[in-house]
Amino acid sequence: MREIVIEIINNILKENGIEISVEEINDSTILTDELGLDSFNLAQLTVEIESEFGVDIFENGVISTVGEIFNQLKWHFGSKTGVKSLTKN
């Protein structure tokens, strides 16, 4: 799951001409300030993650870091299926 989310983020960055090493993206990376995503990019991110996982990452409020995306997915799947650690995949 982690790799898929990072790939989605990286694809959005590439579409905007931003090249960043996947190793530079971690849980504390700020989507707007550090990665340069604007509101359109965040909407695109939401749509692509919802398409992939069936989860609206902004359902419970604003997401500002990569780690918050993982926490939202973990919370969603954990509350639905009892899965406790999806961020390792």
Residue frames relative to the residue before (quaternion, step in Angstrom):
aa qw qx qy qz dx dy dz
M 1.0000 0.0000 0.0000 0.0000 0.00 0.00 0.00
R 0.6342 0.5434 -0.3324 0.4382 3.58 0.91 -0.92
E 0.6690 0.5123 -0.3007 0.4468 3.57 0.88 -0.95
I 0.6414 0.5272 -0.3241 0.4535 3.59 1.00 -0.80
V 0.6546 0.5026 -0.3107 0.4715 3.60 0.93 -0.88
I 0.6562 0.4982 -0.3108 0.4739 3.58 0.90 -0.90
E 0.6356 0.5245 -0.3255 0.4636 3.59 1.00 -0.78
I 0.6355 0.5178 -0.3273 0.4699 3.60 0.98 -0.82
I 0.6570 0.4997 -0.3062 0.4742 3.58 0.90 -0.94
N 0.6704 0.5111 -0.2979 0.4479 3.57 0.87 -0.96
N 0.6386 0.5236 -0.3269 0.4595 3.61 1.00 -0.76
I 0.6420 0.5068 -0.3197 0.4784 3.58 1.01 -0.80
L 0.6384 0.5209 -0.3237 0.4651 3.57 0.98 -0.82
K 0.6615 0.5101 -0.3072 0.4559 3.58 0.90 -0.91
E 0.6254 0.5402 -0.3356 0.4520 3.60 1.02 -0.77
N 0.7155 0.4107 -0.2316 0.5155 3.56 1.22 -0.56
G 0.5590 -0.6404 0.3720 0.3729 3.58 1.27 0.27
I 0.5315 0.6068 -0.4171 0.4187 3.57 1.20 0.41
E 0.1228 -0.7803 0.6116 0.0448 3.54 -0.69 1.14
I 0.1176 0.7682 -0.6191 0.1128 3.55 -0.76 1.07
S 0.4908 -0.6567 0.4877 0.2998 3.54 -1.02 0.80
V 0.5496 -0.6221 0.4490 0.3306 3.55 -0.99 0.88
E 0.6188 0.5646 -0.3371 0.4297 3.59 1.08 -0.69
E 0.6383 0.5389 -0.3205 0.4466 3.58 1.19 -0.48
I 0.6375 0.5007 -0.3247 0.4874 3.59 1.26 -0.32
N 0.1108 0.7885 -0.5947 0.1107 3.54 -0.66 1.15
D 0.7736 -0.3854 0.2352 0.4446 3.57 -1.29 0.06
S 0.7323 0.4278 -0.2518 0.4663 3.60 1.01 -0.69
T 0.4321 0.7051 -0.4620 0.3205 3.60 1.26 -0.01
I 0.3144 -0.7573 0.5500 0.1587 3.56 -0.77 1.12
L 0.4987 -0.7120 0.4199 0.2609 3.53 -0.67 1.19
T 0.7535 0.3877 -0.2211 0.4828 3.59 0.84 -0.91
D 0.7565 0.4205 -0.2317 0.4441 3.59 0.59 -1.11
E 0.7713 0.3660 -0.1975 0.4819 3.59 0.82 -0.95
L 0.7614 0.3468 -0.1997 0.5100 3.59 1.00 -0.74
G 0.4306 -0.7446 0.4261 0.2804 3.57 1.26 -0.24
L 0.3656 0.7300 -0.5036 0.2825 3.60 1.16 0.46
D 0.2479 -0.7540 0.5895 0.1504 3.57 -0.97 0.87
S 0.7515 -0.3953 0.2590 0.4603 3.59 -1.26 -0.03
F 0.6179 0.5302 -0.3447 0.4672 3.59 1.07 -0.66
N 0.6606 0.5047 -0.3002 0.4677 3.58 0.96 -0.90
L 0.6411 0.5158 -0.3222 0.4681 3.59 1.03 -0.76
A 0.6262 0.5146 -0.3324 0.4823 3.58 1.07 -0.72
Q 0.6392 0.5173 -0.3118 0.4761 3.57 1.00 -0.83
L 0.6296 0.5358 -0.3151 0.4661 3.57 1.00 -0.85
T 0.6523 0.5207 -0.3011 0.4612 3.55 0.94 -0.93
V 0.6718 0.4989 -0.2950 0.4613 3.58 0.87 -0.96
E 0.6943 0.4809 -0.2884 0.4510 3.58 0.86 -0.91
I 0.6543 0.4824 -0.3177 0.4882 3.61 1.00 -0.73
E 0.6418 0.5055 -0.3301 0.4729 3.58 0.99 -0.77
S 0.6327 0.5254 -0.3295 0.4638 3.59 1.03 -0.72
E 0.7053 0.4728 -0.2552 0.4626 3.57 0.96 -0.90
F 0.8330 0.2305 -0.0678 0.4984 3.58 0.84 -1.03
G 0.4248 -0.7120 0.4636 0.3126 3.59 1.22 -0.29
V 0.5981 0.5465 -0.3448 0.4742 3.57 1.23 0.53
D 0.2863 -0.7127 0.6152 0.1776 3.56 -0.98 0.93
I 0.3032 -0.8072 0.4764 0.1717 3.59 -0.21 1.26
F 0.6919 0.4425 -0.2802 0.4969 3.60 1.21 -0.34
E 0.3119 0.7939 -0.4712 0.2244 3.57 1.31 0.20
N 0.7901 0.2971 -0.1453 0.5161 3.59 0.95 -0.85
G 0.7823 -0.2514 0.1443 0.5513 3.58 1.19 0.38
V 0.7213 -0.4428 0.3284 0.4194 3.50 -1.37 -0.05
I 0.2202 -0.7352 0.6308 0.1145 3.53 -1.10 0.84
S 0.0791 -0.8360 0.5415 0.0387 3.60 -0.74 0.96
T 0.7721 0.2727 -0.1778 0.5458 3.62 1.16 -0.36
V 0.6454 -0.5036 0.4052 0.4069 3.53 -1.30 0.33
G 0.6359 0.5470 -0.3188 0.4414 3.58 1.00 -0.83
E 0.6308 0.5288 -0.3343 0.4591 3.58 1.06 -0.69
I 0.5819 0.5456 -0.3742 0.4730 3.60 1.14 -0.56
F 0.6730 0.4900 -0.2966 0.4679 3.58 0.86 -0.97
N 0.6471 0.5189 -0.3202 0.4577 3.59 0.97 -0.81
Q 0.6418 0.5181 -0.3216 0.4651 3.57 1.00 -0.81
L 0.6614 0.4882 -0.3024 0.4824 3.58 0.94 -0.86
K 0.6405 0.5238 -0.3127 0.4665 3.56 0.98 -0.89
W 0.6555 0.5032 -0.3091 0.4707 3.59 0.92 -0.90
H 0.6644 0.5169 -0.3090 0.4426 3.56 0.86 -0.97
F 0.7360 0.4112 -0.2420 0.4803 3.56 0.73 -1.03
G 0.6222 0.5431 -0.3386 0.4509 3.58 1.07 -0.65
S 0.6942 0.4615 -0.2777 0.4775 3.58 0.99 -0.81
K 0.6920 0.4698 -0.2750 0.4741 3.58 1.17 -0.51
T 0.8425 0.1929 -0.0470 0.5008 3.57 0.94 -0.90
G 0.5217 -0.6391 0.4222 0.3757 3.57 1.22 -0.15
V 0.4338 0.6795 -0.4788 0.3476 3.60 1.24 0.13
K 0.2453 -0.8192 0.5076 0.1054 3.55 -0.75 1.04
S 0.8316 0.1326 -0.0539 0.5366 3.62 1.00 -0.58
L 0.0077 0.8159 -0.5758 0.0528 3.55 0.09 1.27
T 0.5803 0.6224 -0.3829 0.3595 3.60 1.14 -0.42
K 0.5914 0.5704 -0.3837 0.4216 3.61 1.17 -0.15
N 0.6539 0.5235 -0.3206 0.4423 3.60 1.17 -0.42
